């Protein structure tokens, strides 16, 4: 699900990938905090 979205964004804006990766990592560490503070 997320992988597909990230792949599509890769072609659109590579910089978005960095944000996506950080967002995913943050969710794993602080899912609740990250969810409220995007």
Secondary structure, DSSP 4 states (H G I P E B T S, - for coil): -HHHHHHHHHHH-HHHHHHHHHHHHHHHHHHHHHHH--
